[in-house]
Amino acid sequence: MTTSSSNRSVVETLQSLYTLVRESEREIAIRFGLNLTDYRALTVLSRFGPMTAGKFAENLGATAATTTAITNRLELRGHAVRHRDVADRRQVLVSAAPTSSQKIMDLMCPLTTALDAHLEALPPDQRTAVGAFLGVAQHLMRDHLQTLSQKDAT
């Protein structure tokens, strides 16, 4: 296998992984009775914890109006809660409902456990290489997303 075909194989595997991630998100969203946008918003709340509506909008890359509509739908279905910030009672925070966060963790646990076991079986230098590669891929994807977002704005 030449370097070019080896690289192509890795890129094709990553593309397949992206597809599987999107399909997994869709299946989990269905289990929650949510559309994909609302499920993704719920995962942001679950992952990053309580945040103001402004910070939530920033994390989603959405307008304040869109974020309010998403929060309303999530709250209506019992997946999100609004509450006053204990440190600054003027601020309202949005959080994932604990049961929803737990359900996400429960659904993802078999995959994360299997991945962890596979990584543990690798020699340390291979784990380091995998982590470094994924870190670079993540950075490149963020840069690409930012480039795409800037093109949309023009």
Secondary structure, 3 states (H helix, E strand, C coil): CCHHHHHHHHHHHHHHHHHHHHHHHHHHHHHHCCCHHHHHHHHHHHHHCCEEHHHHHHHHCCCHHHHHHHHHHHHHCCCEEEEECCCCCCCEEEEECHHHHHHHHHHHHHHHHHHHHHHHHCCHHHHHHHHHHHHHHHHHHHHHHHHHHHHHHC
